[in-house]
Amino acid sequence: MKLLLLNVLFFHFLLGYDYTLKPEKVNATTYCFFGLAEAMDEHNNGNMVNSCYVNMGSSYLVIDSGPTYLFAQQAYTKMKEIKALPISFVINTHTHDDHWLGNAYYKELGIEIIGSKEFKNEPKVQQTRMQKRVSKEAYEGTTQVFPNEFVDSEKTLELDGKKVYIKSVNKKAHSKSDLFIYIPQYSTVFAGDLVFNERIPSLRDGNIKNWIEALETIKSMDIQYIIGGHGKLVDKHSVDATYKYLTELLENVSLVLEEGADITDTLDSVKMEDFKDFKMYDTLHRQNVETAYRMLEWEQ
Ligand SMILES: [Zn+2]
């Protein structure tokens, strides 16, 4: 028994932190690793973001590489158990680090990584936000690898005869670098962080009006699956919670601003109780009210 325990400890040490990832089947062609509806910390070690594998026929297309090198490595290992396909491309939906720090692993495999042209303006930082918040063990092997191919306004891939349209929002929406990926033959859009569900979205780096507009574009598309950057809902209605939250936030903040409320009054009055049970309401809602207020105040 003691020997067994020693063995387990030894192999744990050899392999490093284990995310115990489980791919979830979305449909016949897509599996996702759905992260928890939480902020990154040393308990989830960054497993709070979605990373998806799309079987294009003879290869996988990977949408967002996840929070660390080890996460990416363990995700691909799990996918190879389902079907051992090579990876053709990795696409990073935007520049927030929970979505692309797994790139280091895919680069090691020689895989082409595609992302927004905004990556060209991103500085390499001393320490990433992820690195500050997760454990050293989980971050092991992670380096800042940016995409090696950039999307200006749109880029089309053709994989096994199927078109993959990578579209840039081209305006600050959730971030200034949002891409969404449309695969008509699979009736699917990967929306990145334009779509959150189960939790409150973060407006910190965004623009509320452009974000709503981008969601309206996605909502108007004739598709069956919309897969966001956070949250497990994957049908057409996965977009509804973010859309409702942002449109109500815009409406409420505009209204109090017209009445001449200052920021303190606004923070106290725009509670949006309907969303109180959403995860991260306590940490993000006030911050979102303030971001919306500052933007609308500026526009006045
Ligand atoms: Zn995110």
Boltz pocket constraint, residues with backbone or C-beta under 6 A from the ligand:
constraints:
  - pocket:
      binder: B
      contacts: [[A, 49], [A, 96], [A, 98], [A, 99], [A, 193], [A, 229], [A, 230]]
      max_distance: 6.0
